Amino acid sequence: MTSALIAGGGLAGSVTAMALTKAGIDTTVYEAYDRSADGVGAFLTLAVNGLAALRTLDLHTIVRARGFDTPAMSIGMGGKPMAEFDFGDPLPDGTVTQTITRAAIYTALRDEAVRRGVRIEYGKRLVSATSTPDGVTAVFSDGTRAHGDLLAGADGLRSATRTLIDPNAPTPRYVPLLNAGGYAKGLRLDAQPGRMHMVFGRDCFYAYVIHESGDVWWFANPRQPRELSREELAQVPWREKLLGLFAREDGPARDLVEATDEIFAGWNTYDFPSVPTWHRDRMVIIGDAAHATSPASGQGASMAIEDAVTLGKCLRDIRNVPAAFARYEALRRARVERVVKQGKRNGDGKSLGPVMRHLMPLFFKLYKPNAASMRWLYGHRIEWDAPVEAGRNG
């Protein structure tokens, strides 16, 4: 039986492990940290295309049980809505886009991977890997080694696997936006629950969605031209900063901040316009390691899940590992790079000057986002049973 080593035990690593297991590959995940992602405070929105990919592995109901329906979004400014549209069509069983905490989705997928027989080893930070005639040998920071037929790097934005494949690989591009947010309690907003409300504030973009419990989940994207270090981020007085940015805001932004007990520690935004080399010999990268996208696109998790399923299919149907990797890249590169571009455009639009603030309502009056215009994004589907052939499209 073919054996796979997966570097990274987050969402991408867990789903990849289950996709490869379904493809008949013996899989072990090596996680750098001694603990899992339990306790991570932020949340994410998982679009229907990502849920459709999870459905091929019988995983979407596990996520749906821990998230809540977020089928649509509205876009507003100055306390008034300008446009609204759906996050794609529901799946055949009625599943729509979900909003879920990162901790909930990570732990649910990790626990299911273990239940399906995937082995996970913690405290295993990848430091080097060497291709051999019969596979690849990985070396970890604790001095231990592991050998397998292939190595998949699901190790995120600062991927060690990416650098091992290509020492000249680009570093992440800083997108001049910060991220902060939290869970507001006790508010009674005049807004529809389960609808993501995106607001172009006067001095800061923000978004919020009302949970079934009545709590309001929200995030904000202050503009930050210069990339901040980890130490500088830790010193930012987030509550005071956000209240200052929202001082002139007409919507509920200040109320959200004031009703939040603990604001997420802020973080920088990054993406990858293009990573030239995704694979070499028997090593390959997936998810953020290959194509991180700005959170402005809402597709980071979905792209990683689509990667995992596609890689599983390619390795199932193409016996030659390097050829399977090449086919996986051919099937994925154009789509993910289009998503990254979309995310960058969305992110750039979050910081509007005075002229654009006047033009934005007119833009949305003339251009109405609709299901057809976004079908390329939300309507993408992967058929697990459809065969993959080397050098063929599909």
C-alpha positions in Angstrom: 0.0 0.0 0.0 1.2 3.5 -0.8 2.1 5.6 2.3 1.9 9.3 2.7 3.4 11.8 5.1 1.5 15.0 5.7 3.2 18.0 7.2 0.6 20.0 9.1 -2.3 19.0 11.2 -4.8 21.8 10.6 -7.9 21.8 8.4 -6.0 21.2 5.2 -3.9 18.4 6.7 -6.9 16.6 8.2 -9.0 16.7 5.0 -6.0 15.7 2.9 -5.4 12.7 5.2 -9.0 11.6 4.8 -9.0 12.1 1.1 -5.8 10.0 0.7 -7.2 7.4 3.1 -10.3 7.1 0.9 -8.0 6.7 -2.1 -6.4 3.7 -0.4 -3.3 5.4 0.8 -1.9 4.8 4.3 -1.5 8.3 5.9 0.2 9.8 8.9 -0.1 13.5 9.8 2.9 15.3 11.5 1.8 18.4 13.4 4.5 20.9 14.5 2.8 21.9 17.8 2.3 19.8 20.9 -1.3 20.9 21.0 -4.1 21.1 18.5 -6.0 24.2 17.3 -8.4 24.0 20.3 -9.1 27.4 21.7 -8.4 29.4 18.6 -10.9 32.2 18.9 -11.6 33.4 15.3 -14.3 32.2 13.0 -14.5 31.5 9.2 -17.2 31.2 6.6 -17.1 28.0 4.6 -18.8 28.4 1.2 -20.9 25.8 -0.5 -18.2 24.9 -3.0 -16.0 23.9 0.0 -18.9 22.0 1.6 -19.5 20.2 -1.7 -15.9 19.0 -1.7 -16.3 17.8 1.9 -19.5 16.0 0.8 -17.4 13.8 -1.5 -15.7 12.5 1.7 -19.0 12.4 3.8 -17.7 15.2 6.0 -20.1 18.1 5.3 -22.7 17.1 7.8 -20.0 17.0 10.5 -19.2 20.7 9.8 -22.8 21.6 9.4 -23.6 20.2 12.8 -21.1 22.7 14.4 -21.7 25.8 12.3 -24.8 27.8 11.4 -26.4 28.7 8.1 -25.2 31.8 6.4 -26.8 31.6 2.9 -26.5 35.3 1.9 -24.8 38.5 2.4 -25.6 42.2 2.2 -23.3 45.1 1.3 -23.9 48.5 2.9 -22.5 51.9 3.6 -23.6 54.7 5.9 -26.1 52.5 7.7 -27.9 51.7 4.4 -27.8 48.5 2.3 -26.6 48.8 -1.3 -26.8 45.2 -2.6 -27.3 41.7 -1.5 -26.8 38.2 -3.0 -26.6 34.6 -2.1 -23.5 32.6 -1.3 -24.2 30.1 -4.1 -27.0 27.5 -4.5 -27.6 25.0 -1.7 -26.3 21.4 -2.0 -28.9 18.7 -2.9 -29.6 18.0 0.8 -30.2 21.7 1.5 -26.8 22.6 2.9 -25.9 26.2 2.5 -22.7 28.2 3.3 -21.8 27.8 7.0 -20.1 30.1 9.5 -18.1 28.2 12.2 -15.4 28.9 14.7 -11.9 27.8 13.6 -11.6 25.7 16.8 -14.8 23.8 16.0 -14.0 22.9 12.4 -10.4 22.0 13.2 -11.3 19.7 16.1 -14.2 18.1 14.3 -12.2 17.3 11.2 -9.1 16.1 13.3 -11.3 13.9 15.5 -13.0 12.4 12.4 -9.6 11.7 10.8 -8.5 9.8 13.8 -11.8 7.9 13.9 -11.1 6.9 10.2 -7.7 5.5 11.1 -5.4 8.4 10.4 -2.4 8.6 12.7 -1.4 12.1 14.0 1.9 12.7 15.7 2.4 16.0 17.6 5.6 18.0 18.2 6.9 17.1 14.8 8.1 20.2 13.0 9.4 19.4 9.5 13.0 20.7 9.0 14.2 18.8 6.0 13.2 16.1 3.5 15.2 14.0 1.0 13.9 12.1 -2.0 15.0 8.6 -2.4 14.5 6.0 -5.2 11.6 4.5 -3.3 10.0 7.6 -1.7 10.9 10.5 0.6 12.4 10.7 4.1 11.3 13.6 6.3 13.4 14.8 9.3 11.8 16.7 12.2 13.1 19.2 14.7 13.2 16.6 17.5 15.7 14.5 15.5 13.2 11.8 14.4 12.6 10.7 10.8 9.8 9.2 8.8 9.7 7.5 5.4 6.9 7.4 3.0 6.1 7.2 -0.7 5.2 10.9 -0.8 5.2 14.0 1.3 2.3 16.5 1.2 2.9 19.9 2.8 -0.3 21.2 4.3 1.8 23.5 6.6 0.3 26.8 5.8 1.5 30.3 5.0 5.1 29.7 6.4 5.4 26.3 4.8 8.7 24.5 5.3 7.7 22.0 2.5 7.3 24.9 0.0 10.9 25.9 0.7 12.2 22.3 0.6 10.6 21.9 -2.8 11.9 25.3 -4.1 14.5 27.2 -2.0 13.8 30.2 -4.1 10.0 30.1 -3.4 8.4 33.5 -2.8 7.5 34.7 0.6 3.9 35.7 1.4 2.7 39.1 0.1 1.6 41.5 2.8 -1.9 42.8 2.1 -2.2 46.2 4.0 -5.1 45.2 6.2 -5.3 44.0 9.8 -7.8 41.6 11.2 -9.6 41.8 14.5 -13.1 40.8 15.8 -15.1 39.0 18.4 -18.4 37.9 19.7 -20.8 40.6 20.9 -23.4 39.7 23.5 -26.7 41.3 24.5 -27.3 43.4 21.4 -30.6 43.6 19.6 -29.8 44.6 16.1 -32.4 45.3 13.3 -30.8 42.7 11.0 -31.6 39.3 9.7 -29.9 36.4 11.5 -27.7 34.2 9.4 -27.0 37.0 6.8 -23.5 38.3 6.6 -23.6 42.1 6.7 -20.6 43.7 5.0 -20.2 47.4 5.7 -17.9 50.0 4.1 -17.3 52.2 7.2 -16.0 55.7 6.9 -12.6 54.8 8.4 -12.7 50.9 8.6 -14.4 48.0 6.9 -16.3 45.6 9.1 -18.8 42.8 8.9 -21.2 41.0 11.3 -23.6 38.1 11.4 -26.2 37.2 14.0 -25.8 33.7 15.4 -28.8 31.5 16.3 -28.1 32.2 20.0 -28.5 36.0 19.4 -24.7 36.7 19.8 -23.2 38.8 17.0 -20.1 37.5 15.4 -18.1 40.3 13.8 -14.7 41.2 12.3 -13.0 44.4 11.3 -10.2 45.2 8.8 -8.3 48.4 9.8 -6.0 49.6 7.0 -2.3 49.3 8.0 0.1 50.4 5.2 3.2 49.0 7.0 3.4 45.3 8.0 3.5 45.0 11.8 5.7 42.5 13.7 4.3 40.0 16.1 5.5 42.2 19.0 3.9 45.3 17.5 0.6 43.5 17.0 0.5 42.4 20.6 0.9 46.0 21.8 -2.0 47.4 19.8 -4.9 48.5 22.1 -7.5 46.9 19.9 -10.6 48.1 21.7 -9.5 51.7 21.8 -8.2 51.6 18.2 -11.5 50.2 16.8 -13.6 52.6 18.8 -11.6 55.4 17.4 -11.9 54.2 13.8 -15.7 53.8 14.3 -16.2 57.2 16.0 -18.0 58.6 12.9 -19.7 55.4 11.9 -23.5 55.4 11.4 -24.0 51.6 11.8 -23.7 49.3 14.8 -19.8 49.1 14.7 -19.2 50.8 18.1 -21.9 48.8 19.7 -20.3 45.6 18.5 -16.9 46.6 20.0 -18.4 47.7 23.3 -20.5 44.6 23.7 -17.6 42.3 23.2 -15.8 41.0 26.3 -12.6 39.8 24.5 -11.5 41.1 21.1 -9.4 38.7 19.1 -5.7 39.4 19.1 -5.2 41.1 15.7 -3.2 39.7 12.9 -1.8 40.7 9.5 -3.3 39.8 6.2 -1.2 37.9 3.5 -1.7 36.2 0.2 0.3 34.5 -2.6 -0.3 35.9 -6.1 1.5 32.8 -7.5 3.8 30.1 -6.2 5.8 28.9 -9.2 6.6 25.4 -8.0 4.1 23.2 -6.3 5.8 19.9 -6.4 9.2 18.2 -6.9 10.0 14.5 -7.0 7.7 13.1 -4.4 6.9 16.3 -2.5 3.9 18.5 -3.0 2.1 21.5 -1.3 -1.6 22.2 -0.9 -3.8 24.9 0.6 -2.2 28.0 2.0 1.2 26.6 1.4 0.5 26.8 -2.4 -1.9 29.7 -2.8 -2.9 31.6 0.3 -5.8 34.0 -0.4 -6.9 37.2 1.4 -9.8 36.5 3.8 -11.6 39.1 1.7 -12.5 36.3 -0.7 -13.9 34.0 2.0 -12.4 31.0 0.2 -9.2 30.0 2.0 -10.7 26.9 3.7 -12.7 26.0 0.7 -9.7 26.1 -1.7 -7.7 23.9 0.7 -10.5 21.4 0.8 -10.9 21.3 -2.9 -7.1 20.8 -3.2 -7.3 17.8 -0.8 -10.1 16.0 -2.7 -8.4 16.7 -6.1 -5.0 15.4 -4.8 -6.7 12.3 -3.5 -8.3 11.6 -6.8 -5.1 12.1 -8.7 -3.1 9.8 -6.5 -5.9 7.2 -6.6 -5.9 7.1 -10.4 -2.4 7.9 -11.5 0.2 5.4 -10.2 3.2 7.5 -10.9 3.5 9.9 -8.0 5.2 12.8 -9.8 2.7 12.5 -12.7 -0.2 12.6 -10.2 1.2 15.7 -8.6 1.5 17.4 -12.1 -2.1 16.5 -12.9 -3.2 17.9 -9.5 -1.5 21.2 -10.2 -2.9 21.4 -13.7 -6.4 20.9 -12.3 -6.1 23.5 -9.6 -3.7 26.3 -10.5 -5.8 28.4 -12.7 -8.8 28.3 -10.3 -6.9 29.1 -7.2 -5.0 32.0 -8.7 -8.2 33.4 -10.0 -9.6 33.2 -6.4 -6.4 35.0 -5.0 -6.9 37.8 -7.6 -10.5 38.1 -6.6 -9.6 38.3 -2.9 -7.0 41.0 -3.6 -9.6 43.1 -5.5 -12.0 42.6 -2.6 -9.4 43.6 -0.1 -8.3 46.6 -2.0 -11.9 47.8 -2.1 -12.2 47.7 1.7 -10.4 51.0 2.1 -12.4 53.6 0.1 -11.3 57.2 -0.5 -13.8 60.1 -0.6 -14.4 59.8 -4.3 -15.0 56.1 -4.2 -17.4 56.5 -1.3 -19.6 58.6 -3.5 -19.3 56.3 -6.5 -19.9 53.0 -4.7 -23.7 53.3 -4.4 -23.9 54.1 -8.1 -21.7 51.1 -8.9 -24.0 48.7 -7.0 -27.0 50.3 -8.6 -25.6 49.6 -12.1 -24.0 46.2 -11.2 -26.1 43.8 -9.3 -24.1 40.7 -8.0 -26.1 37.6 -8.8 -25.8 33.8 -8.8 -24.8 33.7 -12.5 -21.9 36.1 -12.0 -20.5 34.1 -9.1 -21.2 30.6 -10.4 -17.6 30.0 -11.3 -16.7 30.4 -7.6 -19.6 28.9 -5.6 -20.8 26.5 -8.3 -17.6 24.5 -8.6 -18.1 20.8 -8.0 -15.7 17.8 -7.8 -17.0 14.4 -8.6 -15.1 11.8 -6.6 -16.1 8.9 -8.8 -15.0 10.6 -12.1 -11.6 9.1 -13.2 -8.5 11.3 -13.5 -6.1 10.6 -16.3 -2.6 12.1 -16.7 -2.4 14.9 -19.2 -6.2 15.2 -19.6 -8.6 17.9 -18.5 -11.5 17.2 -16.3 
